[in-house]
């Protein structure tokens, strides 16, 4: 046993010494794959952890939170709950996302009752500045605001300074009376007295939350049920666990998609190990057969080859974990936790070593390398040593891979999984379908290579003849390189098709959603800025403005366990709602509206998917302070609000709520009026407000597409890494094959083939192989893109899109890949064409 | 036909392989070169083939001085005027027997039809007419070497260089191969240099030379 182990060790060491570069490429590929996966996980984990902590910190010690819409609900609910026998303490809360002029992000301001908060939200209590001697700046003063250390740093303010906030079209000043020392690290938050917050932000009589501390022994579930009957429309009680789940749900699909994408690099890494290991064992076929003849058992041989893979995998995974941790730390340090999706903008947590995840990613790296070694190991062990000892048997070994049955089975299962629904609201079957289609297609390559190349004509010219006969006679070896090209190009093509489809669809959608000539928002962030009825009148009367459409956006809760849904109130022509909304599918014919009938609303795809809304379905919409029966008039495409949006006619909204405020305006100009003139007129009319967000549709479109491109930056980066790893695989495959063919080149040089002719032969082989790989990759990429567009995206983000092919990009990449492969093949062959290779004819095959 | 004058070759300036080798071979002559392992027999063959360059001295083949040729010219010369037989056969496993044999014709620009005819003719001559479409792995060692001989002679080279052609064969197959080789070169008038350890193989040559540190010296084989 000991001798066997020692022999195995010598065998392993010998192989790594002889082909150190090949092993190193395998190690690097696994390391890169593990690093990408682990880094993305650590960044997302740190971000969502920070998010959860912030949610926990805001909820404090509450056993239950009663929450309404962002607009709030009547504070009359508070005494009702506070006096319930089950409730020990009830703490009312006002939540405001205050717009700070010149800042792109809003400041969250919490209005609390300090006395109640002592018990329920102790972390939210402010501490007055020690140097504060102004009695008017006490905690209860209407302008007194306490800022968390992170908020002070972000706003570059200190205690005693003033902070400007926009309310409506007005700028109001708040005094920074002290800090919130117990706020979470990195948590940007402000705390005020609840009454002051209501007054200063024009929210008198409204609250957003009541946090409840229950008496000992109260049955939480039973009490929750009891509350449901007492609470007003659109207000629900949720537990802290549900709150955290709700917060995590905000970014869950995005995080999972990014993690899966990061694992693509690991897949191509594992595949690279597979291709190098196959070539390695094919090259050593006679050596391995000799060991079998000398008495090594099949099982030992399998273990030895697997041990090679395990060493590559373990080394790669260990390096990958270190690299991943370093990348995550650097990204969090330099740019924060947001990877482009916008879910964690401004969140700057620090990286923490996650041992369990490290173990999982180590196992994934090791597993990828072991899987990559398993097929060649099993095949080698199965071969009769007597046959393997004979020269020219290599292709026979690879001929077994030609059987199409396993490949077709995988493709069939993958195809069937495309029709399965999401699991736990994630497109798990879709991901598995993509993986199976990819593996199945790769497994089909030997058969495809044989079928295609055997039909190629063999021109009677040296280089083409040699190249094509090589591809025809050794299609098994060729298909290993081909598989690498297929894997890389199909994934690249799939992502390119998906992103282009998405981008073009977004562009078309923006065109549909932006019919006006000028757009204006009360503020770029927060929910405190708005246009009052007077402002709206002023806008309508502004010189140069022919017509204006006003729009009010707010958030409502349809399901307490899900993120809030946007409620968009805008003028809709009920006779022709498609004039303003890009519908998919049927639209209900308009009906005469009256108060006894449910009013018509139009749901976005996400709202429909997440809340089970279909055209013609009636449901209860919590709006204002009442529950309004509504009917879904149509489903429209919306790329802006992933958690769903419901459009209601502005007139209906005003009639139901009495709320005259709006947040956005679309304007049509008088003939001859320029946008610049109109903008100047608007600013003058609206109190010379320079921080108004006014833009032409082209600017909105271009800004939106810029955000779109930024959100895909990490996607592009991860995809590029996967492609680079794939290209390494192709290079390693060509390199390995060139090395294995050194004697062939030597013989050809002897019989009068010039170096140039061998170069041309290799270039042609590389180009033909890559062309086939690219064509197959394009087809597979299109199928994968179809799954991404039709299955993964709708199940993850609840939006559909039309397929668009980026022919220019695909052609450019295909051409680059073909030329690169041809050059790589030539370079790989160059060393094999040296004088040493000529002497190689003296060696045994 | 072949003249080697004052030929020297060393590796890394410390390992002198060949020094002051002088040798002349007439057209149609068949010579065997013997010598201990490491004496430089194969290096000598590579130098004659223009695959390696000598440190000094000259190699003239059919009036062409290899020392004055660049790589492409030497390759062209090899392609047109030389044939090679190796110890390890070196036939391409992915090509059929006929495809392997026709390679030199392809390289010399012979038309496909003519190549087909000449390949069939030489395969018949080496007794492999019925194996034309077989793959090398389906042949015995002796048969594979016959394919290599057919390939070496199919384009009627002026010079055949054979490096241990019987080294991988059993005695009976070795005898058959040498008989075939001898018959073919004598029939075609090809000049041949055979490098071998085997006295049985060397015995088929017109004359035998022994490569020593003093150079090539004639050797007589005992019957």
Interface residues (C-beta under 8 A of the other chain):
Chain A: X390 X391 X392 X393 X394 X395 X396 X460 X461 X462 X465 X469 X470 X472 X473 X474 X743 X744 X746 X747 X749 X750 X751 X752 X753 X754 X755 X756 X835 X838 X839 X841 X842 X843 X844 X845
Chain B: X42 X46 X49 X51 X52 X71 X72 X75 X76 X78 X79 X80 X82 X83 X84 X86 X87 X88 X89 X90 X92 X93 X94 X95 X99 X103 X104 X106 X107 X108 X111 X112 X115 X135 X136 X137 X151 X163
